[in-house]
């Protein structure tokens, strides 16, 4: 499983040092939670900050747009050449068109859904996207505990995807106690904020997650 530390959990006042400490051979992706204060109650950062992250690290960006009008925000991230641009299915009436817009730029399109949104809502868009991000906490509230029903939601999603080449990502409350089960269920990428940036070197914390993922459940 690949690990995508959430930059929002880092010391944002010391971005340069934070990025310099992260080993690109260990950290797979850098997760950027873009919040607009409308779709979610919190306001985080936008494309200018993302550009600074891009300039300070060789690690590919994992852009997660928690915004109410993703069609206006998505094009702002094209020239950063991120690994994926993910928008929320709840935030648009045109999820397939947005995925096509991203793919036309040669980028991966991701779609996310909140814990209260039925997995079945994704059925019409699975042929248009490359990744599904399952929120295992309510978006926009930092430091929440993992919602236990997320295991069943990942299982449902895996069955819905079937043989499609769609990656599964999970975000919220991921730690060394639940990551092995998530890997067993088929999660490809885990976003981890608090775990990665609390209590030690981020590279060591990412290694610990990867080791825990390989442990028997």
N, C-alpha and C positions, 0 to 999 in steps of 0.2 A: 504494500500500500504506500502511496505517496502522501507526504505531509505538507500542508500549506499553512504555515503560521499566519495568524491574523495580525497584521501590523497595528490594528486599532488597540491591541492589548500591550503594545510596546510603549516605551517612553517617547512620545511624539515630539518632545522638546529636544531630543538628542538623536534625531533621525540618522544623521551621518554616522555616528559611532555605532548605532544599532545595526545598520546595514553592513558596515565594515566587519562586524563580528560574525556575520552569517556566512557559512561555508556553502558555496553553490554545489559542492559534491555531496552535501548532506541534506540541505533544505531544498525541496523539490520546486516549490512555488511560493509566491508571496501573495497572501490573500488581502485584498483591499476592499473594505466595507464602505461603500459610498452611500451615505445616508443624507436625505434631503430635509428632514424635519417635518415631512408631510406624510409620506408613505409609512414611515416610522417616526416616533416622537423625537428621536435624537438627530442632531446634525453633526456630521463627522468631517469629511473633506471631499474634494472633487478632483477634477483632472489636473489642476496645477500641482497639488500634492502628489498625485500619482506620477506626474512627470518627474518630480524630484526623486521619488523612489526608483523609477526606471533609470535615472541618471546615476544613481548611487549603487546599483547592484546589477549583476549579470543574471540574477535569478528571475525566471519568467513571472510575469504578473498574472494574478488570478483575480479578475475584476468582478465584483459582486455589487450590482446596482440595486440598492433598496430605495428606489425613487418612484414617485407617482407618475412621471411621464418619461418612461425609458426611451421612447422614440427620440426625445430631444437630447438625451445624455449619451446614448450609445455611440454616435459618430465622433464624440470628443475623445474617445479612447482608441480609435482605429490606428493612429500613427504611433501608438506605444507598442504595437505588435504583441499584445498580451497572449497568454496561452489560451484564455477563454474570456468571453464577456457574457456574464449571466444576468438576466433580468427576471423579475417576478411575474408569474402567470396572473396573479391577482391585480397587477398594475396596468394591464393592457387588454384591449379587446382584439388585438391583432398579433398574437404571439407567433404565428407562422411567418407573417411578413417581417417581423423583427428578426427572427432567426435567419431568414433569407438575406436580409440586409447585412447581417454580420458575416454570413458565409460568403457573400459576394466579394468581400474584402479578403478572402482567404483565411479567415479566422474561425475558431470554434465558437459555436453558439451554445449557451447554456440557459436553462430555464430553472427557476427555483419556485418552491411553494412552501407556505407557512404550515405550522403543525395542525391548524384547524381546517386546511384545505384538503379535500379528498384526493387521494392518489389518482383515482380514475379521471380526474379533470385533465391529466396530462395525455391521455390516450390520443387525442387528435394531433398533438404536436410532436410525438416521439420520432416520427420519420423526418422531422425538420431540424432536430437539434442533435448536438454531439455529447451533451452532458446534462444531467439532472442533479440539482442541488437540493437535498432534503434538509430543511431546517429542523434541528432537534431541540431548539429553544425558540421562544418567540423572538422575532427579529427586532433589533433596535434596543434591547435591554442587555447590558453587559454583565457577565459574571453569573448567568443563570445555570441551574443544574440541568443535566441531560434529561429529556422527557422520555420515560421508559417505553411508551408506545411507539417510539421511533423505530425500534427493532422490527416491529410488525409492518411498519410503513415501508421500510427498506425491502422487506421480504415481498410485499405486494408489488413494489416498483420493479423489483427484479423479474417477477413473473410477467408483469405488463410489458417490460422491454423485450422479453423473449430473446431472439437472436439478433436484434439490432445492435449495431456498434455504438452504443450509448454508455458513457461512463456514469457512475454514481458517485456523488460527492455528498458528504454530510458535514454540517456546521452547527456547533453548539454543545458545550459541555463534554467534549471528547477528552479522554484522559487515558492513563495506562491501565485502568480497570475495565474499561468498556471497549477499547479499540480492537481487541482480539475477536470479540463476538461480532463486531461490525465488519471486520475483514472476512470472517467466516460467512457472513450473509451476502458478501459480494461488493462491499464498498471499495471503490478504487482510490479515492482521495479523501483524506480527513482534514478538515480545517480545525486548527487548535489555537486558541488565543491565550487564555489564562495559563494553561498548562505549559505552553512553550516559553512564555515570558516571565514566569514566576519561579523563583527559587533556584536560579542557576543559569548557566550558559545555554543559550537557545539551541546551539548545535547538540549539546549533550541531551537536552530535553527531547529534541527530535529523534535522536538515536534511541532514547529510552522508549519512545512511542513505537518506533519501528521494531524494537526488540520485543516489546509487549505484544505487538500484533502477531508476531511469529510464535508466541507461546501457546500451549494447548489451552483451549477454552474449558 
